């Protein structure tokens, strides 16, 4: 006959093992989410660098156009 202590120990051990399995799965999911978040952050940093480069390039282009317009305005004003 199985006594109450053996049953309690078996239930506790089974519960403990189930909890460990659940924690292991959660840990794996957290690792996967962390990896995904790191990839997203890398992409955002790359995009930010690209945006800064594009902004600088566009500013230079606009400055050239503005300078040409100002030169043409001065030349047309002197005629």
mmCIF file of the N, C-alpha and C atoms, coordinates in Angstrom:
data_MODEL
# 
_entry.id   MODEL 
# 
loop_
_atom_site.group_PDB 
_atom_site.id 
_atom_site.type_symbol 
_atom_site.label_atom_id 
_atom_site.label_alt_id 
_atom_site.label_comp_id 
_atom_site.label_asym_id 
_atom_site.label_entity_id 
_atom_site.label_seq_id 
_atom_site.pdbx_PDB_ins_code 
_atom_site.Cartn_x 
_atom_site.Cartn_y 
_atom_site.Cartn_z 
_atom_site.occupancy 
_atom_site.B_iso_or_equiv 
_atom_site.pdbx_formal_charge 
_atom_site.auth_seq_id 
_atom_site.auth_comp_id 
_atom_site.auth_asym_id 
_atom_site.auth_atom_id 
_atom_site.pdbx_PDB_model_num 
ATOM 1   N N  . UNK A 1 1  ? 0.833  -1.179 0.000   1.00 0.00 ? 1  UNK A N  1 
ATOM 2   C CA . UNK A 1 1  ? 0.000  0.000  0.000   1.00 0.00 ? 1  UNK A CA 1 
ATOM 3   C C  . UNK A 1 1  ? 0.884  1.250  0.000   1.00 0.00 ? 1  UNK A C  1 
ATOM 4   N N  . UNK A 1 2  ? 0.520  2.223  -0.795  1.00 0.00 ? 2  UNK A N  1 
ATOM 5   C CA . UNK A 1 2  ? 1.268  3.475  -0.890  1.00 0.00 ? 2  UNK A CA 1 
ATOM 6   C C  . UNK A 1 2  ? 0.746  4.408  0.187   1.00 0.00 ? 2  UNK A C  1 
ATOM 7   N N  . UNK A 1 3  ? 1.697  4.960  0.944   1.00 0.00 ? 3  UNK A N  1 
ATOM 8   C CA . UNK A 1 3  ? 1.234  5.869  1.996   1.00 0.00 ? 3  UNK A CA 1 
ATOM 9   C C  . UNK A 1 3  ? 1.193  7.303  1.486   1.00 0.00 ? 3  UNK A C  1 
ATOM 10  N N  . UNK A 1 4  ? 0.671  8.190  2.297   1.00 0.00 ? 4  UNK A N  1 
ATOM 11  C CA . UNK A 1 4  ? 0.453  9.585  1.922   1.00 0.00 ? 4  UNK A CA 1 
ATOM 12  C C  . UNK A 1 4  ? 1.760  10.315 1.646   1.00 0.00 ? 4  UNK A C  1 
ATOM 13  N N  . UNK A 1 5  ? 2.813  10.006 2.372   1.00 0.00 ? 5  UNK A N  1 
ATOM 14  C CA . UNK A 1 5  ? 4.102  10.674 2.194   1.00 0.00 ? 5  UNK A CA 1 
ATOM 15  C C  . UNK A 1 5  ? 4.684  10.362 0.822   1.00 0.00 ? 5  UNK A C  1 
ATOM 16  N N  . UNK A 1 6  ? 4.627  9.110  0.408   1.00 0.00 ? 6  UNK A N  1 
ATOM 17  C CA . UNK A 1 6  ? 5.150  8.733  -0.907  1.00 0.00 ? 6  UNK A CA 1 
ATOM 18  C C  . UNK A 1 6  ? 4.353  9.416  -2.021  1.00 0.00 ? 6  UNK A C  1 
ATOM 19  N N  . UNK A 1 7  ? 3.062  9.482  -1.872  1.00 0.00 ? 7  UNK A N  1 
ATOM 20  C CA . UNK A 1 7  ? 2.216  10.139 -2.866  1.00 0.00 ? 7  UNK A CA 1 
ATOM 21  C C  . UNK A 1 7  ? 2.535  11.630 -2.931  1.00 0.00 ? 7  UNK A C  1 
ATOM 22  N N  . UNK A 1 8  ? 2.686  12.243 -1.768  1.00 0.00 ? 8  UNK A N  1 
ATOM 23  C CA . UNK A 1 8  ? 3.002  13.670 -1.716  1.00 0.00 ? 8  UNK A CA 1 
ATOM 24  C C  . UNK A 1 8  ? 4.347  13.949 -2.360  1.00 0.00 ? 8  UNK A C  1 
ATOM 25  N N  . UNK A 1 9  ? 5.336  13.105 -2.079  1.00 0.00 ? 9  UNK A N  1 
ATOM 26  C CA . UNK A 1 9  ? 6.668  13.277 -2.668  1.00 0.00 ? 9  UNK A CA 1 
ATOM 27  C C  . UNK A 1 9  ? 6.596  13.098 -4.179  1.00 0.00 ? 9  UNK A C  1 
ATOM 28  N N  . UNK A 1 10 ? 5.850  12.132 -4.648  1.00 0.00 ? 10 UNK A N  1 
ATOM 29  C CA . UNK A 1 10 ? 5.725  11.891 -6.089  1.00 0.00 ? 10 UNK A CA 1 
ATOM 30  C C  . UNK A 1 10 ? 5.049  13.079 -6.769  1.00 0.00 ? 10 UNK A C  1 
ATOM 31  N N  . UNK A 1 11 ? 3.994  13.591 -6.163  1.00 0.00 ? 11 UNK A N  1 
ATOM 32  C CA . UNK A 1 11 ? 3.301  14.752 -6.734  1.00 0.00 ? 11 UNK A CA 1 
ATOM 33  C C  . UNK A 1 11 ? 4.216  15.971 -6.735  1.00 0.00 ? 11 UNK A C  1 
ATOM 34  N N  . UNK A 1 12 ? 4.934  16.184 -5.641  1.00 0.00 ? 12 UNK A N  1 
ATOM 35  C CA . UNK A 1 12 ? 5.848  17.329 -5.551  1.00 0.00 ? 12 UNK A CA 1 
ATOM 36  C C  . UNK A 1 12 ? 6.957  17.215 -6.590  1.00 0.00 ? 12 UNK A C  1 
ATOM 37  N N  . UNK A 1 13 ? 7.517  16.005 -6.755  1.00 0.00 ? 13 UNK A N  1 
ATOM 38  C CA . UNK A 1 13 ? 8.590  15.805 -7.732  1.00 0.00 ? 13 UNK A CA 1 
ATOM 39  C C  . UNK A 1 13 ? 8.077  16.033 -9.151  1.00 0.00 ? 13 UNK A C  1 
ATOM 40  N N  . UNK A 1 14 ? 6.894  15.508 -9.444  1.00 0.00 ? 14 UNK A N  1 
ATOM 41  C CA . UNK A 1 14 ? 6.310  15.692 -10.772 1.00 0.00 ? 14 UNK A CA 1 
ATOM 42  C C  . UNK A 1 14 ? 6.031  17.169 -11.038 1.00 0.00 ? 14 UNK A C  1 
ATOM 43  N N  . UNK A 1 15 ? 5.471  17.843 -10.047 1.00 0.00 ? 15 UNK A N  1 
ATOM 44  C CA . UNK A 1 15 ? 5.194  19.274 -10.184 1.00 0.00 ? 15 UNK A CA 1 
ATOM 45  C C  . UNK A 1 15 ? 6.484  20.053 -10.411 1.00 0.00 ? 15 UNK A C  1 
ATOM 46  N N  . UNK A 1 16 ? 7.523  19.707 -9.663  1.00 0.00 ? 16 UNK A N  1 
ATOM 47  C CA . UNK A 1 16 ? 8.817  20.380 -9.796  1.00 0.00 ? 16 UNK A CA 1 
ATOM 48  C C  . UNK A 1 16 ? 9.379  20.190 -11.200 1.00 0.00 ? 16 UNK A C  1 
ATOM 49  N N  . UNK A 1 17 ? 9.296  18.968 -11.720 1.00 0.00 ? 17 UNK A N  1 
ATOM 50  C CA . UNK A 1 17 ? 9.808  18.678 -13.063 1.00 0.00 ? 17 UNK A CA 1 
ATOM 51  C C  . UNK A 1 17 ? 9.008  19.453 -14.114 1.00 0.00 ? 17 UNK A C  1 
ATOM 52  N N  . UNK A 1 18 ? 7.694  19.493 -13.955 1.00 0.00 ? 18 UNK A N  1 
ATOM 53  C CA . UNK A 1 18 ? 6.852  20.235 -14.902 1.00 0.00 ? 18 UNK A CA 1 
ATOM 54  C C  . UNK A 1 18 ? 7.212  21.720 -14.870 1.00 0.00 ? 18 UNK A C  1 
ATOM 55  N N  . UNK A 1 19 ? 7.407  22.261 -13.668 1.00 0.00 ? 19 UNK A N  1 
ATOM 56  C CA . UNK A 1 19 ? 7.792  23.675 -13.544 1.00 0.00 ? 19 UNK A CA 1 
ATOM 57  C C  . UNK A 1 19 ? 9.140  23.920 -14.208 1.00 0.00 ? 19 UNK A C  1 
ATOM 58  N N  . UNK A 1 20 ? 10.093 23.013 -14.025 1.00 0.00 ? 20 UNK A N  1 
ATOM 59  C CA . UNK A 1 20 ? 11.404 23.164 -14.675 1.00 0.00 ? 20 UNK A CA 1 
ATOM 60  C C  . UNK A 1 20 ? 11.274 23.151 -16.195 1.00 0.00 ? 20 UNK A C  1 
ATOM 61  N N  . UNK A 1 21 ? 10.439 22.275 -16.717 1.00 0.00 ? 21 UNK A N  1 
ATOM 62  C CA . UNK A 1 21 ? 10.239 22.205 -18.169 1.00 0.00 ? 21 UNK A CA 1 
ATOM 63  C C  . UNK A 1 21 ? 9.623  23.509 -18.675 1.00 0.00 ? 21 UNK A C  1 
ATOM 64  N N  . UNK A 1 22 ? 8.622  24.012 -17.955 1.00 0.00 ? 22 UNK A N  1 
ATOM 65  C CA . UNK A 1 22 ? 7.984  25.274 -18.356 1.00 0.00 ? 22 UNK A CA 1 
ATOM 66  C C  . UNK A 1 22 ? 8.995  26.412 -18.325 1.00 0.00 ? 22 UNK A C  1 
ATOM 67  N N  . UNK A 1 23 ? 9.804  26.468 -17.266 1.00 0.00 ? 23 UNK A N  1 
ATOM 68  C CA . UNK A 1 23 ? 10.818 27.525 -17.164 1.00 0.00 ? 23 UNK A CA 1 
ATOM 69  C C  . UNK A 1 23 ? 11.853 27.422 -18.281 1.00 0.00 ? 23 UNK A C  1 
ATOM 70  N N  . UNK A 1 24 ? 12.234 26.197 -18.646 1.00 0.00 ? 24 UNK A N  1 
ATOM 71  C CA . UNK A 1 24 ? 13.198 26.016 -19.735 1.00 0.00 ? 24 UNK A CA 1 
ATOM 72  C C  . UNK A 1 24 ? 12.616 26.523 -21.057 1.00 0.00 ? 24 UNK A C  1 
ATOM 73  N N  . UNK A 1 25 ? 11.333 26.216 -21.294 1.00 0.00 ? 25 UNK A N  1 
ATOM 74  C CA . UNK A 1 25 ? 10.694 26.695 -22.528 1.00 0.00 ? 25 UNK A CA 1 
ATOM 75  C C  . UNK A 1 25 ? 10.584 28.216 -22.530 1.00 0.00 ? 25 UNK A C  1 
ATOM 76  N N  . UNK A 1 26 ? 10.218 28.791 -21.383 1.00 0.00 ? 26 UNK A N  1 
ATOM 77  C CA . UNK A 1 26 ? 10.136 30.246 -21.293 1.00 0.00 ? 26 UNK A CA 1 
ATOM 78  C C  . UNK A 1 26 ? 11.499 30.889 -21.505 1.00 0.00 ? 26 UNK A C  1 
ATOM 79  N N  . UNK A 1 27 ? 12.527 30.263 -20.954 1.00 0.00 ? 27 UNK A N  1 
ATOM 80  C CA . UNK A 1 27 ? 13.882 30.789 -21.122 1.00 0.00 ? 27 UNK A CA 1 
ATOM 81  C C  . UNK A 1 27 ? 14.286 30.776 -22.594 1.00 0.00 ? 27 UNK A C  1 
ATOM 82  N N  . UNK A 1 28 ? 13.954 29.692 -23.285 1.00 0.00 ? 28 UNK A N  1 
ATOM 83  C CA . UNK A 1 28 ? 14.271 29.597 -24.711 1.00 0.00 ? 28 UNK A CA 1 
ATOM 84  C C  . UNK A 1 28 ? 13.526 30.675 -25.494 1.00 0.00 ? 28 UNK A C  1 
ATOM 85  N N  . UNK A 1 29 ? 12.252 30.878 -25.172 1.00 0.00 ? 29 UNK A N  1 
ATOM 86  C CA . UNK A 1 29 ? 11.476 31.912 -25.858 1.00 0.00 ? 29 UNK A CA 1 
ATOM 87  C C  . UNK A 1 29 ? 12.043 33.298 -25.586 1.00 0.00 ? 29 UNK A C  1 
ATOM 88  N N  . UNK A 1 30 ? 12.463 33.536 -24.347 1.00 0.00 ? 30 UNK A N  1 
ATOM 89  C CA . UNK A 1 30 ? 13.054 34.829 -24.002 1.00 0.00 ? 30 UNK A CA 1 
ATOM 90  C C  . UNK A 1 30 ? 14.357 35.044 -24.778 1.00 0.00 ? 30 UNK A C  1 
ATOM 91  N N  . UNK A 1 31 ? 15.155 33.980 -24.918 1.00 0.00 ? 31 UNK A N  1 
ATOM 92  C CA . UNK A 1 31 ? 16.390 34.089 -25.699 1.00 0.00 ? 31 UNK A CA 1 
ATOM 93  C C  . UNK A 1 31 ? 16.079 34.433 -27.152 1.00 0.00 ? 31 UNK A C  1 
ATOM 94  N N  . UNK A 1 32 ? 15.057 33.783 -27.707 1.00 0.00 ? 32 UNK A N  1 
ATOM 95  C CA . UNK A 1 32 ? 14.674 34.061 -29.089 1.00 0.00 ? 32 UNK A CA 1 
ATOM 96  C C  . UNK A 1 32 ? 14.183 35.502 -29.235 1.00 0.00 ? 32 UNK A C  1 
ATOM 97  N N  . UNK A 1 33 ? 13.377 35.951 -28.285 1.00 0.00 ? 33 UNK A N  1 
ATOM 98  C CA . UNK A 1 33 ? 12.892 37.337 -28.332 1.00 0.00 ? 33 UNK A CA 1 
ATOM 99  C C  . UNK A 1 33 ? 14.035 38.329 -28.192 1.00 0.00 ? 33 UNK A C  1 
ATOM 100 N N  . UNK A 1 34 ? 14.992 38.013 -27.326 1.00 0.00 ? 34 UNK A N  1 
ATOM 101 C CA . UNK A 1 34 ? 16.152 38.886 -27.151 1.00 0.00 ? 34 UNK A CA 1 
ATOM 102 C C  . UNK A 1 34 ? 16.950 38.978 -28.442 1.00 0.00 ? 34 UNK A C  1 
ATOM 103 N N  . UNK A 1 35 ? 17.127 37.853 -29.112 1.00 0.00 ? 35 UNK A N  1 
ATOM 104 C CA . UNK A 1 35 ? 17.846 37.842 -30.386 1.00 0.00 ? 35 UNK A CA 1 
ATOM 105 C C  . UNK A 1 35 ? 17.106 38.681 -31.426 1.00 0.00 ? 35 UNK A C  1 
ATOM 106 N N  . UNK A 1 36 ? 15.793 38.532 -31.494 1.00 0.00 ? 36 UNK A N  1 
ATOM 107 C CA . UNK A 1 36 ? 14.997 39.318 -32.443 1.00 0.00 ? 36 UNK A CA 1 
ATOM 108 C C  . UNK A 1 36 ? 15.109 40.801 -32.130 1.00 0.00 ? 36 UNK A C  1 
ATOM 109 N N  . UNK A 1 37 ? 15.035 41.151 -30.847 1.00 0.00 ? 37 UNK A N  1 
ATOM 110 C CA . UNK A 1 37 ? 15.137 42.558 -30.457 1.00 0.00 ? 37 UNK A CA 1 
ATOM 111 C C  . UNK A 1 37 ? 16.506 43.132 -30.813 1.00 0.00 ? 37 UNK A C  1 
ATOM 112 N N  . UNK A 1 38 ? 17.557 42.345 -30.627 1.00 0.00 ? 38 UNK A N  1 
ATOM 113 C CA . UNK A 1 38 ? 18.901 42.807 -30.993 1.00 0.00 ? 38 UNK A CA 1 
ATOM 114 C C  . UNK A 1 38 ? 18.991 43.059 -32.496 1.00 0.00 ? 38 UNK A C  1 
ATOM 115 N N  . UNK A 1 39 ? 18.388 42.165 -33.286 1.00 0.00 ? 39 UNK A N  1 
ATOM 116 C CA . UNK A 1 39 ? 18.396 42.351 -34.737 1.00 0.00 ? 39 UNK A CA 1 
ATOM 117 C C  . UNK A 1 39 ? 17.628 43.613 -35.127 1.00 0.00 ? 39 UNK A C  1 
ATOM 118 N N  . UNK A 1 40 ? 16.498 43.839 -34.480 1.00 0.00 ? 40 UNK A N  1 
ATOM 119 C CA . UNK A 1 40 ? 15.709 45.042 -34.769 1.00 0.00 ? 40 UNK A CA 1 
ATOM 120 C C  . UNK A 1 40 ? 16.501 46.288 -34.410 1.00 0.00 ? 40 UNK A C  1 
ATOM 121 N N  . UNK A 1 41 ? 17.167 46.263 -33.262 1.00 0.00 ? 41 UNK A N  1 
ATOM 122 C CA . UNK A 1 41 ? 17.967 47.418 -32.839 1.00 0.00 ? 41 UNK A CA 1 
ATOM 123 C C  . UNK A 1 41 ? 19.087 47.677 -33.837 1.00 0.00 ? 41 UNK A C  1 
ATOM 124 N N  . UNK A 1 42 ? 19.758 46.609 -34.293 1.00 0.00 ? 42 UNK A N  1 
ATOM 125 C CA . UNK A 1 42 ? 20.822 46.780 -35.294 1.00 0.00 ? 42 UNK A CA 1 
ATOM 126 C C  . UNK A 1 42 ? 20.272 47.422 -36.565 1.00 0.00 ? 42 UNK A C  1 
ATOM 127 N N  . UNK A 1 43 ? 19.121 46.947 -37.019 1.00 0.00 ? 43 UNK A N  1 
ATOM 128 C CA . UNK A 1 43 ? 18.507 47.509 -38.229 1.00 0.00 ? 43 UNK A CA 1 
ATOM 129 C C  . UNK A 1 43 ? 18.138 48.977 -38.018 1.00 0.00 ? 43 UNK A C  1 
ATOM 130 N N  . UNK A 1 44 ? 17.610 49.302 -36.840 1.00 0.00 ? 44 UNK A N  1 
ATOM 131 C CA . UNK A 1 44 ? 17.243 50.694 -36.558 1.00 0.00 ? 44 UNK A CA 1 
ATOM 132 C C  . UNK A 1 44 ? 18.472 51.596 -36.531 1.00 0.00 ? 44 UNK A C  1 
ATOM 133 N N  . UNK A 1 45 ? 19.565 51.095 -35.965 1.00 0.00 ? 45 UNK A N  1 
ATOM 134 C CA . UNK A 1 45 ? 20.801 51.882 -35.936 1.00 0.00 ? 45 UNK A CA 1 
ATOM 135 C C  . UNK A 1 45 ? 21.309 52.095 -37.357 1.00 0.00 ? 45 UNK A C  1 
ATOM 136 N N  . UNK A 1 46 ? 21.282 51.038 -38.168 1.00 0.00 ? 46 UNK A N  1 
ATOM 137 C CA . UNK A 1 46 ? 21.705 51.167 -39.562 1.00 0.00 ? 46 UNK A CA 1 
ATOM 138 C C  . UNK A 1 46 ? 20.816 52.160 -40.305 1.00 0.00 ? 46 UNK A C  1 
ATOM 139 N N  . UNK A 1 47 ? 19.517 52.083 -40.076 1.00 0.00 ? 47 UNK A N  1 
ATOM 140 C CA . UNK A 1 47 ? 18.588 52.996 -40.734 1.00 0.00 ? 47 UNK A CA 1 
ATOM 141 C C  . UNK A 1 47 ? 18.846 54.429 -40.298 1.00 0.00 ? 47 UNK A C  1 
ATOM 142 N N  . UNK A 1 48 ? 19.138 54.620 -39.013 1.00 0.00 ? 48 UNK A N  1 
ATOM 143 C CA . UNK A 1 48 ? 19.428 55.961 -38.504 1.00 0.00 ? 48 UNK A CA 1 
ATOM 144 C C  . UNK A 1 48 ? 20.686 56.522 -39.162 1.00 0.00 ? 48 UNK A C  1 
ATOM 145 N N  . UNK A 1 49 ? 21.710 55.671 -39.302 1.00 0.00 ? 49 UNK A N  1 
ATOM 146 C CA . UNK A 1 49 ? 22.942 56.114 -39.959 1.00 0.00 ? 49 UNK A CA 1 
ATOM 147 C C  . UNK A 1 49 ? 22.671 56.476 -41.419 1.00 0.00 ? 49 UNK A C  1 
ATOM 148 N N  . UNK A 1 50 ? 21.859 55.657 -42.087 1.00 0.00 ? 50 UNK A N  1 
ATOM 149 C CA . UNK A 1 50 ? 21.500 55.940 -43.476 1.00 0.00 ? 50 UNK A CA 1 
ATOM 150 C C  . UNK A 1 50 ? 20.723 57.249 -43.570 1.00 0.00 ? 50 UNK A C  1 
ATOM 151 N N  . UNK A 1 51 ? 19.795 57.453 -42.639 1.00 0.00 ? 51 UNK A N  1 
ATOM 152 C CA . UNK A 1 51 ? 19.012 58.696 -42.638 1.00 0.00 ? 51 UNK A CA 1 
ATOM 153 C C  . UNK A 1 51 ? 19.911 59.913 -42.436 1.00 0.00 ? 51 UNK A C  1 
ATOM 154 N N  . UNK A 1 52 ? 20.875 59.804 -41.537 1.00 0.00 ? 52 UNK A N  1 
ATOM 155 C CA . UNK A 1 52 ? 21.793 60.925 -41.293 1.00 0.00 ? 52 UNK A CA 1 
ATOM 156 C C  . UNK A 1 52 ? 22.617 61.210 -42.545 1.00 0.00 ? 52 UNK A C  1 
ATOM 157 N N  . UNK A 1 53 ? 23.094 60.145 -43.199 1.00 0.00 ? 53 UNK A N  1 
ATOM 158 C CA . UNK A 1 53 ? 23.881 60.312 -44.418 1.00 0.00 ? 53 UNK A CA 1 
ATOM 159 C C  . UNK A 1 53 ? 23.029 60.978 -45.496 1.00 0.00 ? 53 UNK A C  1 
ATOM 160 N N  . UNK A 1 54 ? 21.791 60.493 -45.655 1.00 0.00 ? 54 UNK A N  1 
ATOM 161 C CA . UNK A 1 54 ? 20.889 61.058 -46.657 1.00 0.00 ? 54 UNK A CA 1 
ATOM 162 C C  . UNK A 1 54 ? 20.579 62.515 -46.345 1.00 0.00 ? 54 UNK A C  1 
ATOM 163 N N  . UNK A 1 55 ? 20.362 62.813 -45.080 1.00 0.00 ? 55 UNK A N  1 
ATOM 164 C CA . UNK A 1 55 ? 20.075 64.195 -44.680 1.00 0.00 ? 55 UNK A CA 1 
ATOM 165 C C  . UNK A 1 55 ? 21.245 65.111 -45.027 1.00 0.00 ? 55 UNK A C  1 
ATOM 166 N N  . UNK A 1 56 ? 22.453 64.665 -44.728 1.00 0.00 ? 56 UNK A N  1 
ATOM 167 C CA . UNK A 1 56 ? 23.638 65.462 -45.043 1.00 0.00 ? 56 UNK A CA 1 
ATOM 168 C C  . UNK A 1 56 ? 23.762 65.669 -46.546 1.00 0.00 ? 56 UNK A C  1 
ATOM 169 N N  . UNK A 1 57 ? 23.560 64.609 -47.304 1.00 0.00 ? 57 UNK A N  1 
ATOM 170 C CA . UNK A 1 57 ? 23.652 64.696 -48.759 1.00 0.00 ? 57 UNK A CA 1 
ATOM 171 C C  . UNK A 1 57 ? 22.613 65.672 -49.311 1.00 0.00 ? 57 UNK A C  1 
ATOM 172 N N  . UNK A 1 58 ? 21.382 65.569 -48.829 1.00 0.00 ? 58 UNK A N  1 
ATOM 173 C CA . UNK A 1 58 ? 20.325 66.467 -49.313 1.00 0.00 ? 58 UNK A CA 1 
ATOM 174 C C  . UNK A 1 58 ? 20.606 67.916 -48.932 1.00 0.00 ? 58 UNK A C  1 
ATOM 175 N N  . UNK A 1 59 ? 21.119 68.143 -47.733 1.00 0.00 ? 59 UNK A N  1 
ATOM 176 C CA . UNK A 1 59 ? 21.462 69.510 -47.324 1.00 0.00 ? 59 UNK A CA 1 
ATOM 177 C C  . UNK A 1 59 ? 22.505 70.101 -48.262 1.00 0.00 ? 59 UNK A C  1 
ATOM 178 N N  . UNK A 1 60 ? 23.521 69.292 -48.588 1.00 0.00 ? 60 UNK A N  1 
ATOM 179 C CA . UNK A 1 60 ? 24.569 69.769 -49.496 1.00 0.00 ? 60 UNK A CA 1 
ATOM 180 C C  . UNK A 1 60 ? 23.979 70.099 -50.868 1.00 0.00 ? 60 UNK A C  1 
ATOM 181 N N  . UNK A 1 61 ? 23.106 69.223 -51.371 1.00 0.00 ? 61 UNK A N  1 
ATOM 182 C CA . UNK A 1 61 ? 22.493 69.464 -52.680 1.00 0.00 ? 61 UNK A CA 1 
ATOM 183 C C  . UNK A 1 61 ? 21.648 70.736 -52.662 1.00 0.00 ? 61 UNK A C  1 
ATOM 184 N N  . UNK A 1 62 ? 20.829 70.898 -51.618 1.00 0.00 ? 62 UNK A N  1 
ATOM 185 C CA . UNK A 1 62 ? 19.987 72.095 -51.523 1.00 0.00 ? 62 UNK A CA 1 
ATOM 186 C C  . UNK A 1 62 ? 20.827 73.355 -51.401 1.00 0.00 ? 62 UNK A C  1 
ATOM 187 N N  . UNK A 1 63 ? 21.918 73.277 -50.638 1.00 0.00 ? 63 UNK A N  1 
ATOM 188 C CA . UNK A 1 63 ? 22.794 74.445 -50.503 1.00 0.00 ? 63 UNK A CA 1 
ATOM 189 C C  . UNK A 1 63 ? 23.386 74.833 -51.856 1.00 0.00 ? 63 UNK A C  1 
ATOM 190 N N  . UNK A 1 64 ? 23.774 73.832 -52.660 1.00 0.00 ? 64 UNK A N  1 
ATOM 191 C CA . UNK A 1 64 ? 24.312 74.117 -53.986 1.00 0.00 ? 64 UNK A CA 1 
ATOM 192 C C  . UNK A 1 64 ? 23.255 74.783 -54.862 1.00 0.00 ? 64 UNK A C  1 
ATOM 193 N N  . UNK A 1 65 ? 22.046 74.246 -54.817 1.00 0.00 ? 65 UNK A N  1 
ATOM 194 C CA . UNK A 1 65 ? 20.961 74.816 -55.621 1.00 0.00 ? 65 UNK A CA 1 
ATOM 195 C C  . UNK A 1 65 ? 20.666 76.238 -55.170 1.00 0.00 ? 65 UNK A C  1 
ATOM 196 N N  . UNK A 1 66 ? 20.589 76.458 -53.857 1.00 0.00 ? 66 UNK A N  1 
ATOM 197 C CA . UNK A 1 66 ? 20.320 77.800 -53.330 1.00 0.00 ? 66 UNK A CA 1 
ATOM 198 C C  . UNK A 1 66 ? 21.421 78.766 -53.742 1.00 0.00 ? 66 UNK A C  1 
ATOM 199 N N  . UNK A 1 67 ? 22.668 78.325 -53.659 1.00 0.00 ? 67 UNK A N  1 
ATOM 200 C CA . UNK A 1 67 ? 23.787 79.181 -54.071 1.00 0.00 ? 67 UNK A CA 1 
ATOM 201 C C  . UNK A 1 67 ? 23.694 79.532 -55.554 1.00 0.00 ? 67 UNK A C  1 
ATOM 202 N N  . UNK A 1 68 ? 23.341 78.550 -56.392 1.00 0.00 ? 68 UNK A N  1 
ATOM 203 C CA . UNK A 1 68 ? 23.198 78.826 -57.825 1.00 0.00 ? 68 UNK A CA 1 
ATOM 204 C C  . UNK A 1 68 ? 22.064 79.811 -58.078 1.00 0.00 ? 68 UNK A C  1 
ATOM 205 N N  . UNK A 1 69 ? 20.961 79.636 -57.372 1.00 0.00 ? 69 UNK A N  1 
ATOM 206 C CA . UNK A 1 69 ? 19.834 80.567 -57.531 1.00 0.00 ? 69 UNK A CA 1 
ATOM 207 C C  . UNK A 1 69 ? 20.243 81.969 -57.104 1.00 0.00 ? 69 UNK A C  1 
ATOM 208 N N  . UNK A 1 70 ? 20.954 82.072 -55.986 1.00 0.00 ? 70 UNK A N  1 
ATOM 209 C CA . UNK A 1 70 ? 21.402 83.386 -55.510 1.00 0.00 ? 70 UNK A CA 1 
ATOM 210 C C  . UNK A 1 70 ? 22.360 84.023 -56.504 1.00 0.00 ? 70 UNK A C  1 
ATOM 211 N N  . UNK A 1 71 ? 23.255 83.220 -57.083 1.00 0.00 ? 71 UNK A N  1 
ATOM 212 C CA . UNK A 1 71 ? 24.188 83.741 -58.085 1.00 0.00 ? 71 UNK A CA 1 
ATOM 213 C C  . UNK A 1 71 ? 23.426 84.243 -59.305 1.00 0.00 ? 71 UNK A C  1 
ATOM 214 N N  . UNK A 1 72 ? 22.458 83.457 -59.766 1.00 0.00 ? 72 UNK A N  1 
ATOM 215 C CA . UNK A 1 72 ? 21.667 83.862 -60.928 1.00 0.00 ? 72 UNK A CA 1 
ATOM 216 C C  . UNK A 1 72 ? 20.868 85.127 -60.626 1.00 0.00 ? 72 UNK A C  1 
ATOM 217 N N  . UNK A 1 73 ? 20.356 85.215 -59.415 1.00 0.00 ? 73 UNK A N  1 
ATOM 218 C CA . UNK A 1 73 ? 19.594 86.406 -59.024 1.00 0.00 ? 73 UNK A CA 1 
ATOM 219 C C  . UNK A 1 73 ? 20.495 87.627 -59.027 1.00 0.00 ? 73 UNK A C  1 
ATOM 220 N N  . UNK A 1 74 ? 21.717 87.475 -58.517 1.00 0.00 ? 74 UNK A N  1 
ATOM 221 C CA . UNK A 1 74 ? 22.669 88.593 -58.504 1.00 0.00 ? 74 UNK A CA 1 
ATOM 222 C C  . UNK A 1 74 ? 23.049 88.990 -59.923 1.00 0.00 ? 74 UNK A C  1 
ATOM 223 N N  . UNK A 1 75 ? 23.286 87.976 -60.780 1.00 0.00 ? 75 UNK A N  1 
ATOM 224 C CA . UNK A 1 75 ? 23.648 88.261 -62.165 1.00 0.00 ? 75 UNK A CA 1 
ATOM 225 C C  . UNK A 1 75 ? 22.495 88.950 -62.888 1.00 0.00 ? 75 UNK A C  1 
ATOM 226 N N  . UNK A 1 76 ? 21.292 88.484 -62.695 1.00 0.00 ? 76 UNK A N  1 
ATOM 227 C CA . UNK A 1 76 ? 20.121 89.086 -63.346 1.00 0.00 ? 76 UNK A CA 1 
ATOM 228 C C  . UNK A 1 76 ? 19.844 90.471 -62.788 1.00 0.00 ? 76 UNK A C  1 
ATOM 229 N N  . UNK A 1 77 ? 20.168 90.685 -61.533 1.00 0.00 ? 77 UNK A N  1 
ATOM 230 C CA . UNK A 1 77 ? 19.961 91.988 -60.922 1.00 0.00 ? 77 UNK A CA 1 
ATOM 231 C C  . UNK A 1 77 ? 20.949 93.017 -61.421 1.00 0.00 ? 77 UNK A C  1 
ATOM 232 N N  . UNK A 1 78 ? 22.139 92.593 -61.832 1.00 0.00 ? 78 UNK A N  1 
ATOM 233 C CA . UNK A 1 78 ? 23.176 93.499 -62.326 1.00 0.00 ? 78 UNK A CA 1 
ATOM 234 C C  . UNK A 1 78 ? 22.957 93.880 -63.785 1.00 0.00 ? 78 UNK A C  1 
ATOM 235 N N  . UNK A 1 79 ? 22.090 93.214 -64.502 1.00 0.00 ? 79 UNK A N  1 
ATOM 236 C CA . UNK A 1 79 ? 21.876 93.493 -65.928 1.00 0.00 ? 79 UNK A CA 1 
ATOM 237 C C  . UNK A 1 79 ? 21.095 94.728 -66.154 1.00 0.00 ? 79 UNK A C  1 
# 
